[in-house]
Amino acid sequence: MPIISIFFGIVIRMYHDDHPPPHIHASYQGFEAFIRLSDGEIIAGTLPKKAGRIVRQWVQDHEEALHANWQRGVNLLPMEMIPGADQDD
């Protein structure tokens, strides 16, 4: 599964041709969660509260790029890296 971003020790992955709804997989210190792209909410799994807040905001800030990557995945095309929350202004 391609890594599309890493920030603050949080690894963000997205599968090619994954099941709906559009989502990412976030992992941090042994925790893993599926995060819905439309609103940044956890739909499965868990993250520590602070990591969850960071990921939720990052998803909201990069929603367009994430949806574009989701479409690349549906089309079995290479994913693009997305800047991490530690690089956002």
mmCIF file as gemmi writes it, N, C-alpha and C atoms, coordinates in Angstrom:
data_model
loop_
_atom_site.group_PDB
_atom_site.id
_atom_site.type_symbol
_atom_site.label_atom_id
_atom_site.label_alt_id
_atom_site.label_comp_id
_atom_site.label_asym_id
_atom_site.label_entity_id
_atom_site.label_seq_id
_atom_site.pdbx_PDB_ins_code
_atom_site.Cartn_x
_atom_site.Cartn_y
_atom_site.Cartn_z
_atom_site.occupancy
_atom_site.B_iso_or_equiv
_atom_site.pdbx_formal_charge
_atom_site.auth_seq_id
_atom_site.auth_asym_id
_atom_site.pdbx_PDB_model_num
ATOM 1 N N . MET Axp A 1 ? 0.854 -1.164 0 1 0 ? 1 A 1
ATOM 2 C CA . MET Axp A 1 ? 0 0 0 1 0 ? 1 A 1
ATOM 3 C C . MET Axp A 1 ? 0.904 1.232 0 1 0 ? 1 A 1
ATOM 4 N N . PRO Axp A 2 ? 0.688 2.126 -0.947 1 0 ? 2 A 1
ATOM 5 C CA . PRO Axp A 2 ? 1.564 3.301 -1.05 1 0 ? 2 A 1
ATOM 6 C C . PRO Axp A 2 ? 1.434 4.252 0.141 1 0 ? 2 A 1
ATOM 7 N N . ILE Axp A 3 ? 2.586 4.707 0.607 1 0 ? 3 A 1
ATOM 8 C CA . ILE Axp A 3 ? 2.628 5.776 1.596 1 0 ? 3 A 1
ATOM 9 C C . ILE Axp A 3 ? 2.486 7.08 0.827 1 0 ? 3 A 1
ATOM 10 N N . ILE Axp A 4 ? 1.524 7.915 1.239 1 0 ? 4 A 1
ATOM 11 C CA . ILE Axp A 4 ? 1.32 9.188 0.538 1 0 ? 4 A 1
ATOM 12 C C . ILE Axp A 4 ? 1.735 10.385 1.389 1 0 ? 4 A 1
ATOM 13 N N . SER Axp A 5 ? 1.996 10.171 2.692 1 0 ? 5 A 1
ATOM 14 C CA . SER Axp A 5 ? 2.474 11.257 3.54 1 0 ? 5 A 1
ATOM 15 C C . SER Axp A 5 ? 2.961 10.688 4.869 1 0 ? 5 A 1
ATOM 16 N N . ILE Axp A 6 ? 3.912 11.388 5.462 1 0 ? 6 A 1
ATOM 17 C CA . ILE Axp A 6 ? 4.407 11.055 6.798 1 0 ? 6 A 1
ATOM 18 C C . ILE Axp A 6 ? 4.618 12.379 7.527 1 0 ? 6 A 1
ATOM 19 N N . PHE Axp A 7 ? 4.056 12.493 8.723 1 0 ? 7 A 1
ATOM 20 C CA . PHE Axp A 7 ? 4.259 13.708 9.522 1 0 ? 7 A 1
ATOM 21 C C . PHE Axp A 7 ? 4.062 13.387 10.995 1 0 ? 7 A 1
ATOM 22 N N . PHE Axp A 8 ? 4.911 13.979 11.823 1 0 ? 8 A 1
ATOM 23 C CA . PHE Axp A 8 ? 4.844 13.789 13.274 1 0 ? 8 A 1
ATOM 24 C C . PHE Axp A 8 ? 4.783 12.309 13.668 1 0 ? 8 A 1
ATOM 25 N N . GLY Axp A 9 ? 5.43 11.443 12.894 1 0 ? 9 A 1
ATOM 26 C CA . GLY Axp A 9 ? 5.423 10.018 13.168 1 0 ? 9 A 1
ATOM 27 C C . GLY Axp A 9 ? 4.17 9.29 12.704 1 0 ? 9 A 1
ATOM 28 N N . ILE Axp A 10 ? 3.25 10.021 12.093 1 0 ? 10 A 1
ATOM 29 C CA . ILE Axp A 10 ? 2.006 9.439 11.572 1 0 ? 10 A 1
ATOM 30 C C . ILE Axp A 10 ? 2.243 9.062 10.115 1 0 ? 10 A 1
ATOM 31 N N . VAL Axp A 11 ? 1.931 7.829 9.753 1 0 ? 11 A 1
ATOM 32 C CA . VAL Axp A 11 ? 2.111 7.359 8.38 1 0 ? 11 A 1
ATOM 33 C C . VAL Axp A 11 ? 0.73 7.26 7.732 1 0 ? 11 A 1
ATOM 34 N N . ILE Axp A 12 ? 0.598 7.901 6.565 1 0 ? 12 A 1
ATOM 35 C CA . ILE Axp A 12 ? -0.665 7.912 5.833 1 0 ? 12 A 1
ATOM 36 C C . ILE Axp A 12 ? -0.492 7.064 4.584 1 0 ? 12 A 1
ATOM 37 N N . ARG Axp A 13 ? -1.396 6.093 4.421 1 0 ? 13 A 1
ATOM 38 C CA . ARG Axp A 13 ? -1.359 5.202 3.26 1 0 ? 13 A 1
ATOM 39 C C . ARG Axp A 13 ? -2.719 5.22 2.562 1 0 ? 13 A 1
ATOM 40 N N . MET Axp A 14 ? -2.694 4.837 1.288 1 0 ? 14 A 1
ATOM 41 C CA . MET Axp A 14 ? -3.932 4.689 0.531 1 0 ? 14 A 1
ATOM 42 C C . MET Axp A 14 ? -3.76 3.497 -0.406 1 0 ? 14 A 1
ATOM 43 N N . TYR Axp A 15 ? -4.724 2.582 -0.355 1 0 ? 15 A 1
ATOM 44 C CA . TYR Axp A 15 ? -4.691 1.4 -1.215 1 0 ? 15 A 1
ATOM 45 C C . TYR Axp A 15 ? -5.16 1.732 -2.624 1 0 ? 15 A 1
ATOM 46 N N . HIS Axp A 16 ? -4.628 1.024 -3.61 1 0 ? 16 A 1
ATOM 47 C CA . HIS Axp A 16 ? -5.165 1.076 -4.965 1 0 ? 16 A 1
ATOM 48 C C . HIS Axp A 16 ? -6.461 0.274 -5.007 1 0 ? 16 A 1
ATOM 49 N N . ASP Axp A 17 ? -7.445 0.802 -5.682 1 0 ? 17 A 1
ATOM 50 C CA . ASP Axp A 17 ? -8.724 0.125 -5.894 1 0 ? 17 A 1
ATOM 51 C C . ASP Axp A 17 ? -9.345 -0.373 -4.585 1 0 ? 17 A 1
ATOM 52 N N . ASP Axp A 18 ? -9.312 0.474 -3.555 1 0 ? 18 A 1
ATOM 53 C CA . ASP Axp A 18 ? -9.848 0.128 -2.234 1 0 ? 18 A 1
ATOM 54 C C . ASP Axp A 18 ? -11.372 0.285 -2.211 1 0 ? 18 A 1
ATOM 55 N N . HIS Axp A 19 ? -12.001 -0.246 -1.188 1 0 ? 19 A 1
ATOM 56 C CA . HIS Axp A 19 ? -13.457 -0.204 -1.035 1 0 ? 19 A 1
ATOM 57 C C . HIS Axp A 19 ? -13.925 1.206 -0.645 1 0 ? 19 A 1
ATOM 58 N N . PRO Axp A 20 ? -15.148 1.584 -1.029 1 0 ? 20 A 1
ATOM 59 C CA . PRO Axp A 20 ? -15.705 2.869 -0.592 1 0 ? 20 A 1
ATOM 60 C C . PRO Axp A 20 ? -16.081 2.805 0.889 1 0 ? 20 A 1
ATOM 61 N N . PRO Axp A 21 ? -16.273 3.941 1.54 1 0 ? 21 A 1
ATOM 62 C CA . PRO Axp A 21 ? -16.141 5.295 1.024 1 0 ? 21 A 1
ATOM 63 C C . PRO Axp A 21 ? -14.661 5.661 0.884 1 0 ? 21 A 1
ATOM 64 N N . PRO Axp A 22 ? -14.353 6.689 0.089 1 0 ? 22 A 1
ATOM 65 C CA . PRO Axp A 22 ? -12.956 7.128 -0.033 1 0 ? 22 A 1
ATOM 66 C C . PRO Axp A 22 ? -12.359 7.403 1.351 1 0 ? 22 A 1
ATOM 67 N N . HIS Axp A 23 ? -11.193 6.819 1.619 1 0 ? 23 A 1
ATOM 68 C CA . HIS Axp A 23 ? -10.573 6.942 2.928 1 0 ? 23 A 1
ATOM 69 C C . HIS Axp A 23 ? -9.072 6.746 2.839 1 0 ? 23 A 1
ATOM 70 N N . ILE Axp A 24 ? -8.402 7.092 3.931 1 0 ? 24 A 1
ATOM 71 C CA . ILE Axp A 24 ? -6.975 6.814 4.083 1 0 ? 24 A 1
ATOM 72 C C . ILE Axp A 24 ? -6.798 5.88 5.267 1 0 ? 24 A 1
ATOM 73 N N . HIS Axp A 25 ? -5.612 5.31 5.354 1 0 ? 25 A 1
ATOM 74 C CA . HIS Axp A 25 ? -5.218 4.49 6.486 1 0 ? 25 A 1
ATOM 75 C C . HIS Axp A 25 ? -4.13 5.281 7.212 1 0 ? 25 A 1
ATOM 76 N N . ALA Axp A 26 ? -4.364 5.61 8.474 1 0 ? 26 A 1
ATOM 77 C CA . ALA Axp A 26 ? -3.383 6.34 9.274 1 0 ? 26 A 1
ATOM 78 C C . ALA Axp A 26 ? -2.873 5.418 10.371 1 0 ? 26 A 1
ATOM 79 N N . SER Axp A 27 ? -1.552 5.363 10.526 1 0 ? 27 A 1
ATOM 80 C CA . SER Axp A 27 ? -0.985 4.553 11.604 1 0 ? 27 A 1
ATOM 81 C C . SER Axp A 27 ? -0.02 5.409 12.415 1 0 ? 27 A 1
ATOM 82 N N . TYR Axp A 28 ? -0.038 5.132 13.721 1 0 ? 28 A 1
ATOM 83 C CA . TYR Axp A 28 ? 0.8 5.89 14.648 1 0 ? 28 A 1
ATOM 84 C C . TYR Axp A 28 ? 1.031 5.061 15.904 1 0 ? 28 A 1
ATOM 85 N N . GLN Axp A 29 ? 2.283 4.74 16.181 1 0 ? 29 A 1
ATOM 86 C CA . GLN Axp A 29 ? 2.699 4.03 17.394 1 0 ? 29 A 1
ATOM 87 C C . GLN Axp A 29 ? 1.834 2.809 17.711 1 0 ? 29 A 1
ATOM 88 N N . GLY Axp A 30 ? 1.599 1.98 16.715 1 0 ? 30 A 1
ATOM 89 C CA . GLY Axp A 30 ? 0.852 0.748 16.92 1 0 ? 30 A 1
ATOM 90 C C . GLY Axp A 30 ? -0.658 0.889 16.77 1 0 ? 30 A 1
ATOM 91 N N . PHE Axp A 31 ? -1.149 2.1 16.605 1 0 ? 31 A 1
ATOM 92 C CA . PHE Axp A 31 ? -2.574 2.339 16.365 1 0 ? 31 A 1
ATOM 93 C C . PHE Axp A 31 ? -2.797 2.468 14.864 1 0 ? 31 A 1
ATOM 94 N N . GLU Axp A 32 ? -3.969 2.089 14.403 1 0 ? 32 A 1
ATOM 95 C CA . GLU Axp A 32 ? -4.317 2.275 12.995 1 0 ? 32 A 1
ATOM 96 C C . GLU Axp A 32 ? -5.792 2.619 12.892 1 0 ? 32 A 1
ATOM 97 N N . ALA Axp A 33 ? -6.1 3.509 11.955 1 0 ? 33 A 1
ATOM 98 C CA . ALA Axp A 33 ? -7.486 3.909 11.745 1 0 ? 33 A 1
ATOM 99 C C . ALA Axp A 33 ? -7.728 4.192 10.273 1 0 ? 33 A 1
ATOM 100 N N . PHE Axp A 34 ? -8.967 3.968 9.841 1 0 ? 34 A 1
ATOM 101 C CA . PHE Axp A 34 ? -9.425 4.372 8.518 1 0 ? 34 A 1
ATOM 102 C C . PHE Axp A 34 ? -10.096 5.724 8.708 1 0 ? 34 A 1
ATOM 103 N N . ILE Axp A 35 ? -9.712 6.707 7.899 1 0 ? 35 A 1
ATOM 104 C CA . ILE Axp A 35 ? -10.226 8.065 8.018 1 0 ? 35 A 1
ATOM 105 C C . ILE Axp A 35 ? -10.964 8.425 6.734 1 0 ? 35 A 1
ATOM 106 N N . ARG Axp A 36 ? -12.238 8.784 6.856 1 0 ? 36 A 1
ATOM 107 C CA . ARG Axp A 36 ? -13.062 9.164 5.697 1 0 ? 36 A 1
ATOM 108 C C . ARG Axp A 36 ? -12.586 10.508 5.157 1 0 ? 36 A 1
ATOM 109 N N . LEU Axp A 37 ? -12.453 10.597 3.816 1 0 ? 37 A 1
ATOM 110 C CA . LEU Axp A 37 ? -11.962 11.818 3.188 1 0 ? 37 A 1
ATOM 111 C C . LEU Axp A 37 ? -12.966 12.959 3.241 1 0 ? 37 A 1
ATOM 112 N N . SER Axp A 38 ? -14.247 12.662 3.233 1 0 ? 38 A 1
ATOM 113 C CA . SER Axp A 38 ? -15.253 13.724 3.154 1 0 ? 38 A 1
ATOM 114 C C . SER Axp A 38 ? -15.294 14.61 4.393 1 0 ? 38 A 1
ATOM 115 N N . ASP Axp A 39 ? -14.931 14.048 5.568 1 0 ? 39 A 1
ATOM 116 C CA . ASP Axp A 39 ? -15.024 14.857 6.785 1 0 ? 39 A 1
ATOM 117 C C . ASP Axp A 39 ? -13.894 14.61 7.787 1 0 ? 39 A 1
ATOM 118 N N . GLY Axp A 40 ? -12.955 13.723 7.46 1 0 ? 40 A 1
ATOM 119 C CA . GLY Axp A 40 ? -11.828 13.463 8.347 1 0 ? 40 A 1
ATOM 120 C C . GLY Axp A 40 ? -12.158 12.634 9.57 1 0 ? 40 A 1
ATOM 121 N N . GLU Axp A 41 ? -13.34 12.03 9.608 1 0 ? 41 A 1
ATOM 122 C CA . GLU Axp A 41 ? -13.749 11.231 10.765 1 0 ? 41 A 1
ATOM 123 C C . GLU Axp A 41 ? -13.215 9.798 10.676 1 0 ? 41 A 1
ATOM 124 N N . ILE Axp A 42 ? -12.902 9.229 11.829 1 0 ? 42 A 1
ATOM 125 C CA . ILE Axp A 42 ? -12.463 7.833 11.901 1 0 ? 42 A 1
ATOM 126 C C . ILE Axp A 42 ? -13.678 6.938 11.662 1 0 ? 42 A 1
ATOM 127 N N . ILE Axp A 43 ? -13.551 6.029 10.681 1 0 ? 43 A 1
ATOM 128 C CA . ILE Axp A 43 ? -14.648 5.103 10.392 1 0 ? 43 A 1
ATOM 129 C C . ILE Axp A 43 ? -14.354 3.689 10.884 1 0 ? 43 A 1
ATOM 130 N N . ALA Axp A 44 ? -13.106 3.423 11.217 1 0 ? 44 A 1
ATOM 131 C CA . ALA Axp A 44 ? -12.725 2.126 11.8 1 0 ? 44 A 1
ATOM 132 C C . ALA Axp A 44 ? -11.373 2.304 12.47 1 0 ? 44 A 1
ATOM 133 N N . GLY Axp A 45 ? -11.151 1.568 13.531 1 0 ? 45 A 1
ATOM 134 C CA . GLY Axp A 45 ? -9.884 1.631 14.239 1 0 ? 45 A 1
ATOM 135 C C . GLY Axp A 45 ? -9.827 2.801 15.208 1 0 ? 45 A 1
ATOM 136 N N . THR Axp A 46 ? -8.619 3.049 15.731 1 0 ? 46 A 1
ATOM 137 C CA . THR Axp A 46 ? -8.428 4.127 16.696 1 0 ? 46 A 1
ATOM 138 C C . THR Axp A 46 ? -7.069 4.783 16.509 1 0 ? 46 A 1
ATOM 139 N N . LEU Axp A 47 ? -6.999 6.031 16.942 1 0 ? 47 A 1
ATOM 140 C CA . LEU Axp A 47 ? -5.75 6.779 17.051 1 0 ? 47 A 1
ATOM 141 C C . LEU Axp A 47 ? -5.782 7.51 18.388 1 0 ? 47 A 1
ATOM 142 N N . PRO Axp A 48 ? -4.623 7.796 18.978 1 0 ? 48 A 1
ATOM 143 C CA . PRO Axp A 48 ? -4.632 8.661 20.153 1 0 ? 48 A 1
ATOM 144 C C . PRO Axp A 48 ? -5.294 10.002 19.795 1 0 ? 48 A 1
ATOM 145 N N . LYS Axp A 49 ? -5.909 10.645 20.786 1 0 ? 49 A 1
ATOM 146 C CA . LYS Axp A 49 ? -6.69 11.865 20.522 1 0 ? 49 A 1
ATOM 147 C C . LYS Axp A 49 ? -5.917 12.922 19.753 1 0 ? 49 A 1
ATOM 148 N N . LYS Axp A 50 ? -4.697 13.24 20.186 1 0 ? 50 A 1
ATOM 149 C CA . LYS Axp A 50 ? -3.927 14.296 19.526 1 0 ? 50 A 1
ATOM 150 C C . LYS Axp A 50 ? -3.61 13.916 18.084 1 0 ? 50 A 1
ATOM 151 N N . ALA Axp A 51 ? -3.195 12.681 17.846 1 0 ? 51 A 1
ATOM 152 C CA . ALA Axp A 51 ? -2.907 12.225 16.481 1 0 ? 51 A 1
ATOM 153 C C . ALA Axp A 51 ? -4.175 12.277 15.637 1 0 ? 51 A 1
ATOM 154 N N . GLY Axp A 52 ? -5.305 11.882 16.204 1 0 ? 52 A 1
ATOM 155 C CA . GLY Axp A 52 ? -6.574 11.934 15.485 1 0 ? 52 A 1
ATOM 156 C C . GLY Axp A 52 ? -6.939 13.344 15.077 1 0 ? 52 A 1
ATOM 157 N N . ARG Axp A 53 ? -6.731 14.309 15.984 1 0 ? 53 A 1
ATOM 158 C CA . ARG Axp A 53 ? -7.021 15.72 15.652 1 0 ? 53 A 1
ATOM 159 C C . ARG Axp A 53 ? -6.121 16.221 14.536 1 0 ? 53 A 1
ATOM 160 N N . ILE Axp A 54 ? -4.842 15.866 14.598 1 0 ? 54 A 1
ATOM 161 C CA . ILE Axp A 54 ? -3.892 16.3 13.566 1 0 ? 54 A 1
ATOM 162 C C . ILE Axp A 54 ? -4.29 15.722 12.215 1 0 ? 54 A 1
ATOM 163 N N . VAL Axp A 55 ? -4.605 14.437 12.175 1 0 ? 55 A 1
ATOM 164 C CA . VAL Axp A 55 ? -4.98 13.788 10.92 1 0 ? 55 A 1
ATOM 165 C C . VAL Axp A 55 ? -6.279 14.371 10.386 1 0 ? 55 A 1
ATOM 166 N N . ARG Axp A 56 ? -7.263 14.581 11.238 1 0 ? 56 A 1
ATOM 167 C CA . ARG Axp A 56 ? -8.554 15.139 10.801 1 0 ? 56 A 1
ATOM 168 C C . ARG Axp A 56 ? -8.354 16.505 10.132 1 0 ? 56 A 1
ATOM 169 N N . GLN Axp A 57 ? -7.548 17.367 10.762 1 0 ? 57 A 1
ATOM 170 C CA . GLN Axp A 57 ? -7.299 18.685 10.184 1 0 ? 57 A 1
ATOM 171 C C . GLN Axp A 57 ? -6.525 18.567 8.871 1 0 ? 57 A 1
ATOM 172 N N . TRP Axp A 58 ? -5.549 17.659 8.832 1 0 ? 58 A 1
ATOM 173 C CA . TRP Axp A 58 ? -4.764 17.462 7.619 1 0 ? 58 A 1
ATOM 174 C C . TRP Axp A 58 ? -5.654 16.997 6.466 1 0 ? 58 A 1
ATOM 175 N N . VAL Axp A 59 ? -6.585 16.079 6.749 1 0 ? 59 A 1
ATOM 176 C CA . VAL Axp A 59 ? -7.512 15.603 5.714 1 0 ? 59 A 1
ATOM 177 C C . VAL Axp A 59 ? -8.353 16.772 5.204 1 0 ? 59 A 1
ATOM 178 N N . GLN Axp A 60 ? -8.847 17.602 6.099 1 0 ? 60 A 1
ATOM 179 C CA . GLN Axp A 60 ? -9.648 18.754 5.677 1 0 ? 60 A 1
ATOM 180 C C . GLN Axp A 60 ? -8.82 19.731 4.844 1 0 ? 60 A 1
ATOM 181 N N . ASP Axp A 61 ? -7.563 19.936 5.225 1 0 ? 61 A 1
ATOM 182 C CA . ASP Axp A 61 ? -6.693 20.862 4.505 1 0 ? 61 A 1
ATOM 183 C C . ASP Axp A 61 ? -6.283 20.337 3.136 1 0 ? 61 A 1
ATOM 184 N N . HIS Axp A 62 ? -6.282 19.014 2.946 1 0 ? 62 A 1
ATOM 185 C CA . HIS Axp A 62 ? -5.785 18.407 1.706 1 0 ? 62 A 1
ATOM 186 C C . HIS Axp A 62 ? -6.852 17.555 1.016 1 0 ? 62 A 1
ATOM 187 N N . GLU Axp A 63 ? -8.108 17.857 1.263 1 0 ? 63 A 1
ATOM 188 C CA . GLU Axp A 63 ? -9.203 17.037 0.741 1 0 ? 63 A 1
ATOM 189 C C . GLU Axp A 63 ? -9.146 16.886 -0.778 1 0 ? 63 A 1
ATOM 190 N N . GLU Axp A 64 ? -8.879 17.965 -1.496 1 0 ? 64 A 1
ATOM 191 C CA . GLU Axp A 64 ? -8.842 17.897 -2.964 1 0 ? 64 A 1
ATOM 192 C C . GLU Axp A 64 ? -7.738 16.959 -3.452 1 0 ? 64 A 1
ATOM 193 N N . ALA Axp A 65 ? -6.543 17.096 -2.889 1 0 ? 65 A 1
ATOM 194 C CA . ALA Axp A 65 ? -5.421 16.238 -3.293 1 0 ? 65 A 1
ATOM 195 C C . ALA Axp A 65 ? -5.684 14.785 -2.905 1 0 ? 65 A 1
ATOM 196 N N . LEU Axp A 66 ? -6.317 14.565 -1.77 1 0 ? 66 A 1
ATOM 197 C CA . LEU Axp A 66 ? -6.636 13.202 -1.346 1 0 ? 66 A 1
ATOM 198 C C . LEU Axp A 66 ? -7.656 12.552 -2.277 1 0 ? 66 A 1
ATOM 199 N N . HIS Axp A 67 ? -8.686 13.303 -2.669 1 0 ? 67 A 1
ATOM 200 C CA . HIS Axp A 67 ? -9.669 12.754 -3.604 1 0 ? 67 A 1
ATOM 201 C C . HIS Axp A 67 ? -9.027 12.482 -4.966 1 0 ? 67 A 1
ATOM 202 N N . ALA Axp A 68 ? -8.098 13.332 -5.386 1 0 ? 68 A 1
ATOM 203 C CA . ALA Axp A 68 ? -7.39 13.088 -6.646 1 0 ? 68 A 1
ATOM 204 C C . ALA Axp A 68 ? -6.571 11.803 -6.549 1 0 ? 68 A 1
ATOM 205 N N . ASN Axp A 69 ? -5.908 11.582 -5.401 1 0 ? 69 A 1
ATOM 206 C CA . ASN Axp A 69 ? -5.159 10.336 -5.209 1 0 ? 69 A 1
ATOM 207 C C . ASN Axp A 69 ? -6.1 9.139 -5.187 1 0 ? 69 A 1
ATOM 208 N N . TRP Axp A 70 ? -7.263 9.289 -4.546 1 0 ? 70 A 1
ATOM 209 C CA . TRP Axp A 70 ? -8.24 8.197 -4.521 1 0 ? 70 A 1
ATOM 210 C C . TRP Axp A 70 ? -8.606 7.798 -5.951 1 0 ? 70 A 1
ATOM 211 N N . GLN Axp A 71 ? -8.848 8.789 -6.803 1 0 ? 71 A 1
ATOM 212 C CA . GLN Axp A 71 ? -9.206 8.504 -8.194 1 0 ? 71 A 1
ATOM 213 C C . GLN Axp A 71 ? -8.051 7.834 -8.929 1 0 ? 71 A 1
ATOM 214 N N . ARG Axp A 72 ? -6.808 8.266 -8.644 1 0 ? 72 A 1
ATOM 215 C CA . ARG Axp A 72 ? -5.649 7.581 -9.237 1 0 ? 72 A 1
ATOM 216 C C . ARG Axp A 72 ? -5.636 6.123 -8.806 1 0 ? 72 A 1
ATOM 217 N N . GLY Axp A 73 ? -5.947 5.872 -7.534 1 0 ? 73 A 1
ATOM 218 C CA . GLY Axp A 73 ? -5.983 4.497 -7.041 1 0 ? 73 A 1
ATOM 219 C C . GLY Axp A 73 ? -7.046 3.667 -7.738 1 0 ? 73 A 1
ATOM 220 N N . VAL Axp A 74 ? -8.229 4.244 -7.943 1 0 ? 74 A 1
ATOM 221 C CA . VAL Axp A 74 ? -9.3 3.545 -8.66 1 0 ? 74 A 1
ATOM 222 C C . VAL Axp A 74 ? -8.836 3.183 -10.065 1 0 ? 74 A 1
ATOM 223 N N . ASN Axp A 75 ? -8.073 4.095 -10.681 1 0 ? 75 A 1
ATOM 224 C CA . ASN Axp A 75 ? -7.57 3.877 -12.041 1 0 ? 75 A 1
ATOM 225 C C . ASN Axp A 75 ? -6.253 3.092 -12.068 1 0 ? 75 A 1
ATOM 226 N N . LEU Axp A 76 ? -5.811 2.62 -10.897 1 0 ? 76 A 1
ATOM 227 C CA . LEU Axp A 76 ? -4.567 1.853 -10.752 1 0 ? 76 A 1
ATOM 228 C C . LEU Axp A 76 ? -3.355 2.623 -11.26 1 0 ? 76 A 1
ATOM 229 N N . LEU Axp A 77 ? -3.346 3.93 -11.011 1 0 ? 77 A 1
ATOM 230 C CA . LEU Axp A 77 ? -2.226 4.803 -11.372 1 0 ? 77 A 1
ATOM 231 C C . LEU Axp A 77 ? -1.389 5.08 -10.125 1 0 ? 77 A 1
ATOM 232 N N . PRO Axp A 78 ? -0.142 5.52 -10.305 1 0 ? 78 A 1
ATOM 233 C CA . PRO Axp A 78 ? 0.706 5.826 -9.139 1 0 ? 78 A 1
ATOM 234 C C . PRO Axp A 78 ? 0.103 6.948 -8.287 1 0 ? 78 A 1
ATOM 235 N N . MET Axp A 79 ? 0.232 6.797 -6.992 1 0 ? 79 A 1
ATOM 236 C CA . MET Axp A 79 ? -0.208 7.826 -6.049 1 0 ? 79 A 1
ATOM 237 C C . MET Axp A 79 ? 0.83 8.943 -6.006 1 0 ? 79 A 1
ATOM 238 N N . GLU Axp A 80 ? 0.382 10.127 -5.614 1 0 ? 80 A 1
ATOM 239 C CA . GLU Axp A 80 ? 1.301 11.256 -5.423 1 0 ? 80 A 1
ATOM 240 C C . GLU Axp A 80 ? 1.464 11.523 -3.945 1 0 ? 80 A 1
ATOM 241 N N . MET Axp A 81 ? 2.662 11.937 -3.554 1 0 ? 81 A 1
ATOM 242 C CA . MET Axp A 81 ? 2.918 12.333 -2.17 1 0 ? 81 A 1
ATOM 243 C C . MET Axp A 81 ? 2.182 13.646 -1.9 1 0 ? 81 A 1
ATOM 244 N N . ILE Axp A 82 ? 1.704 13.797 -0.678 1 0 ? 82 A 1
ATOM 245 C CA . ILE Axp A 82 ? 1.01 15.009 -0.24 1 0 ? 82 A 1
ATOM 246 C C . ILE Axp A 82 ? 1.786 15.544 0.951 1 0 ? 82 A 1
ATOM 247 N N . PRO Axp A 83 ? 2.096 16.855 0.963 1 0 ? 83 A 1
ATOM 248 C CA . PRO Axp A 83 ? 2.852 17.407 2.08 1 0 ? 83 A 1
ATOM 249 C C . PRO Axp A 83 ? 2.181 17.106 3.415 1 0 ? 83 A 1
ATOM 250 N N . GLY Axp A 84 ? 2.998 16.846 4.428 1 0 ? 84 A 1
ATOM 251 C CA . GLY Axp A 84 ? 2.489 16.532 5.752 1 0 ? 84 A 1
ATOM 252 C C . GLY Axp A 84 ? 2.072 17.756 6.525 1 0 ? 84 A 1
ATOM 253 N N . ALA Axp A 85 ? 1.384 17.529 7.636 1 0 ? 85 A 1
ATOM 254 C CA . ALA Axp A 85 ? 0.935 18.616 8.496 1 0 ? 85 A 1
ATOM 255 C C . ALA Axp A 85 ? 2.099 19.417 9.048 1 0 ? 85 A 1
ATOM 256 N N . ASP Axp A 86 ? 3.274 18.812 9.147 1 0 ? 86 A 1
ATOM 257 C CA . ASP Axp A 86 ? 4.45 19.517 9.635 1 0 ? 86 A 1
ATOM 258 C C . ASP Axp A 86 ? 5.033 20.457 8.581 1 0 ? 86 A 1
ATOM 259 N N . GLN Axp A 87 ? 4.495 20.426 7.358 1 0 ? 87 A 1
ATOM 260 C CA . GLN Axp A 87 ? 4.951 21.316 6.283 1 0 ? 87 A 1
ATOM 261 C C . GLN Axp A 87 ? 3.898 22.347 5.912 1 0 ? 87 A 1
ATOM 262 N N . ASP Axp A 88 ? 2.722 22.267 6.529 1 0 ? 88 A 1
ATOM 263 C CA . ASP Axp A 88 ? 1.641 23.207 6.242 1 0 ? 88 A 1
ATOM 264 C C . ASP Axp A 88 ? 1.912 24.528 6.94 1 0 ? 88 A 1
ATOM 265 N N . ASP Axp A 89 ? 1.449 25.586 6.326 1 0 ? 89 A 1
ATOM 266 C CA . ASP Axp A 89 ? 1.593 26.921 6.942 1 0 ? 89 A 1
ATOM 267 C C . ASP Axp A 89 ? 0.5 27.189 7.923 1 0 ? 89 A 1
